[in-house]
Amino acid sequence: MNTTLEAGTGDDAVLARIVERCGPAAVVPAAETATRALNLRGDTFAPLPLIRPGNTAEVALVIRLAREAGKSIIPVGGATGLVDALRSATGREWYLSLERMRRIERIEQDSRVAVVEAGVVLQTLQEAAAERGLLFAADLGGRGSATVGGMISTNAGGERVLRFGMMREQVLGLEVVTAGGEVLDLMAEVLKNNAGYDLKQLFIGSEGTLGIVTRAALRLRPAFAGHHCAMLGIDLDHLPRALASLERGLGGTLSACELMWPEFIELMTDGADAPHRRPLGTRCEAYLLVEAEGGDPEGDHKRFVEVLESMLEGDIIRDATVAQSESERQAFWAIRNDIPRLARVLGGAVGFDVSVPIATMAAYVAELRAAVAQEWPQARVVVFGHVADNNLHVAVTLGPETEAQAKRIADCVYRGVTARRGSISAEHGIGLQKRDALHARLPAPVLALMRRLKSSLDPDGVLNPGKVV
Ligand SMILES: Cc1cc2nc3c(=O)[nH]c(=O)nc-3n(C[C@H](O)[C@H](O)[C@H](O)COP(=O)(O)OP(=O)(O)OC[C@H]3O[C@@H](n4cnc5c(N)ncnc54)[C@H](O)[C@@H]3O)c2cc1C
């Protein structure tokens, strides 16, 4: 099989060759790609061809042809990423989507392993696991579109990290196509595997800059028999005590703990067009959405309620309402997960995804608000996040902000993060959006090592150029 291009062959000839080898469904023309939604802000993809291979061999072929033609590749999953990692940085890329690679190959019930193609959508995998009495533990608001490949490539976090870890902890094995078009079979199906360097870790969280994830072996767990959910009102001074009481009292069943400052709840529940109802009557400094999940519905529920009662009696929380039905539970989660409304209402809000130690979180947010208010009294600051994972999402908006203002806002947000040895990207990654901020803050030898890693795995800059490093 000869895939070498003739000198002087244009892009159209290469695309024609891809169609010839992979079929007409494999290439979406640039004009059509440009009508697809790129993000929650309503932007669309750049007018670049989108290649849709049907299997791993076709992915490898496309990468080889692209490299030989001097093209770069932007790998595309469900386009739910939040850091502009799918934006064209050079205008010379092709998109490569795994939307024709959505097969759940096997679910091994006894071994609790799912083997899937990387284009499988999270919700599809969750439902397939649930049908067999199993759970795929990673979960996030974009579940209806986010793909396994995208989640692996961003090391996605989400709502159950405090109990089950990030995507990295769900991956047993990977198949990856390298920038040279080689297929790496790293498809182990066991939890323990210290056989040499753990190469799959290189690709997890690398945002499509080191390899294309084509298949994965994923860890499953036994499904829960019940979910126990409540909305709590708290004073921020009591946050660390509240988290400690929940973790201790719920004995390993606590699986989600989401903190929302009042502006977040108001944005979701106040005003004529508000799609959600206020979950608590009492106005509090912050609100915690907590969920416990376990195998003994009655016993777990009793303990859940007892723990909340003792926290109320001990003045660790100010108010609590326990979801009495699945629809009430869904209503609490709908408030937390209505990120599309947040994006709509705040328009061009500058969005951050930072982490800071739990004990300093309240002080961090207070300092940030003061710094922003001093410079821009009209600014709106909305904060919420996966609090037990140290993770806060921060949106700051001045109305439309200029590029210079956006940079100064970022400095305000990151100052307190760096001072607390936190992270400027807790779970969303770097993409194009956070790249300059990352480079400005990484120690020089660390950035240099990242660049050496990139150039040794992708010397020609074929994979997602301009992102991360
Ligand atoms: C409503 C909403 C809620 C969200 N909540 C969370 C949350 O709680 N936690 C969280 O971590 N994220 C969250 N996100 C962000 C997003 O869902 C994740 O980043 C997700 O992992 C991206 O998956 P995707 O398939 O959409 O990837 P895309 O957005 O398509 O791509 C993301 C990155 O992965 C690369 N990529 C995609 N597929 C592959 C592949 N097969 N091989 C190599 N690289 C690839 C892309 O090039 C890009 O760099 C949320 C997003 C939305 C819209």
The ligand as a Gaussian input file, in Angstrom:
#p B3LYP/6-31G(d) Opt

LIG

0 1
 C      -22.404000      21.665000      30.208000
 C      -20.954000      21.268000      30.328000
 C      -20.487000      20.795000      31.541000
 C      -19.149000      20.405000      31.670000
 N      -18.719000      19.927000      32.865000
 C      -17.451000      19.515000      32.994000
 C      -16.986000      18.988000      34.222000
 O      -17.712000      18.924000      35.210000
 N      -15.710000      18.547000      34.281000
 C      -14.862000      18.600000      33.207000
 O      -13.710000      18.170000      33.322000
 N      -15.277000      19.121000      32.031000
 C      -16.532000      19.575000      31.902000
 N      -16.949000      20.090000      30.711000
 C      -15.984000      20.194000      29.594000
 C      -16.027000      19.030000      28.600000
 O      -17.210000      18.315000      28.674000
 C      -14.835000      18.131000      28.754000
 O      -13.656000      18.832000      28.497000
 C      -14.879000      16.881000      27.838000
 O      -13.925000      16.010000      28.343000
 C      -14.575000      17.134000      26.369000
 O      -15.001000      16.015000      25.613000
 P      -15.390000      16.180000      24.069000
 O      -15.611000      14.833000      23.509000
 O      -16.477000      17.139000      23.910000
 O      -14.007000      16.747000      23.496000
 P      -13.779000      17.999000      22.532000
 O      -14.320000      19.230000      23.144000
 O      -14.222000      17.667000      21.170000
 O      -12.177000      18.049000      22.573000
 C      -11.511000      18.353000      23.754000
 C      -10.004000      18.144000      23.550000
 O       -9.722000      16.765000      23.380000
 C       -9.102000      16.543000      22.088000
 N       -9.673000      15.289000      21.583000
 C      -10.971000      14.985000      21.388000
 N      -11.096000      13.707000      21.000000
 C       -9.836000      13.201000      20.949000
 C       -9.280000      11.923000      20.620000
 N      -10.067000      10.899000      20.285000
 N       -7.949000      11.770000      20.669000
 C       -7.131000      12.804000      21.015000
 N       -7.600000      14.016000      21.343000
 C       -8.930000      14.199000      21.309000
 C       -9.445000      17.756000      21.261000
 O       -8.473000      17.983000      20.263000
 C       -9.438000      18.840000      22.328000
 O       -8.118000      19.209000      22.607000
 C      -18.276000      20.504000      30.558000
 C      -18.753000      20.981000      29.339000
 C      -20.076000      21.360000      29.220000
 C      -20.562000      21.861000      27.891000

